[in-house]
């Protein structure tokens, strides 16, 4: 892969990560109350996988790129799922 040299792309990524960070910070105080932010988070993590598959199948990125998904996306699936399950399927 050639290194990216597009400052606008990197600035956009930093902005999105910063916004997610604020959202997750708010959620940390009361996950059940702020479940819509959790829902957006789990969608983002799921679309991260779809983006990887789309780019891998087109030969744009190597398969080894999947390791970033373990630390950035997959690790969040379980807690996000458990929060949403608790909110929507309470006893």
C-alpha positions as CSV (number, residue, x, y, z in Angstrom):
1,X,0.0,0.0,0.0
2,X,1.3,3.4,-0.9
3,X,1.3,5.8,2.1
4,X,-1.6,8.3,2.2
5,X,-0.7,11.9,1.7
6,X,-4.0,13.5,2.0
7,X,-4.2,15.9,5.0
8,X,-8.0,16.4,4.5
9,X,-8.6,12.6,5.0
10,X,-6.5,12.5,8.1
11,X,-8.2,15.6,9.5
12,X,-11.6,14.0,8.9
13,X,-10.5,10.8,10.6
14,X,-9.3,12.7,13.6
15,X,-12.5,14.6,13.8
16,X,-14.6,11.5,13.7
17,X,-12.5,9.7,16.3
18,X,-12.8,12.8,18.5
19,X,-16.6,12.9,18.2
20,X,-16.8,9.2,19.0
21,X,-14.6,9.7,22.0
22,X,-16.9,12.4,23.4
23,X,-19.9,10.2,22.8
24,X,-18.3,7.2,24.5
25,X,-17.3,9.5,27.4
26,X,-20.9,10.5,27.9
27,X,-22.1,6.9,27.6
28,X,-19.6,5.9,30.3
29,X,-21.6,7.8,32.9
30,X,-24.9,6.1,32.1
31,X,-24.8,3.5,29.3
32,X,-28.5,2.6,29.6
33,X,-29.7,6.2,29.3
34,X,-27.3,6.9,26.4
35,X,-28.0,3.7,24.5
36,X,-28.5,5.5,21.1
37,X,-24.9,6.5,21.2
38,X,-24.0,2.8,21.8
39,X,-26.2,1.9,18.9
40,X,-24.3,4.3,16.6
41,X,-21.1,2.9,18.0
42,X,-21.9,-0.7,17.2
43,X,-23.1,0.3,13.7
44,X,-19.7,2.0,13.2
45,X,-17.9,-1.1,14.4
46,X,-20.0,-3.3,12.1
47,X,-19.4,-1.1,9.1
48,X,-15.7,-1.2,9.9
49,X,-15.8,-4.9,9.1
50,X,-17.8,-4.3,5.9
51,X,-15.3,-1.6,4.8
52,X,-12.4,-4.0,5.4
53,X,-14.1,-6.8,3.4
54,X,-15.0,-4.5,0.6
55,X,-11.4,-3.2,0.3
56,X,-9.8,-6.6,0.8
57,X,-11.9,-8.2,-1.9
58,X,-11.0,-5.5,-4.3
59,X,-7.3,-6.1,-3.5
60,X,-6.9,-2.6,-2.1
61,X,-5.6,-3.7,1.3
62,X,-3.8,-6.9,2.4
63,X,-5.6,-9.4,4.6
64,X,-3.2,-8.6,7.5
65,X,-5.1,-5.3,7.9
66,X,-7.8,-7.4,9.7
67,X,-5.6,-7.2,12.9
68,X,-6.6,-3.6,13.3
69,X,-10.2,-4.7,13.5
70,X,-9.5,-6.8,16.6
71,X,-8.3,-3.8,18.6
72,X,-10.5,-1.2,17.0
73,X,-13.8,-2.9,16.2
74,X,-14.3,-6.5,17.4
75,X,-13.4,-5.8,21.0
76,X,-16.3,-3.4,21.3
77,X,-19.0,-5.7,19.8
78,X,-19.5,-7.6,23.1
79,X,-19.9,-4.7,25.5
80,X,-22.0,-2.7,23.0
81,X,-24.2,-5.8,22.4
82,X,-24.7,-6.4,26.1
83,X,-25.7,-2.8,26.8
84,X,-28.2,-2.8,23.9
85,X,-29.5,-6.2,25.0
86,X,-30.0,-5.0,28.6
87,X,-31.9,-1.8,27.4
88,X,-34.2,-3.6,25.0
89,X,-34.7,-7.0,26.5
90,X,-34.9,-6.3,30.3
91,X,-36.6,-8.9,32.4
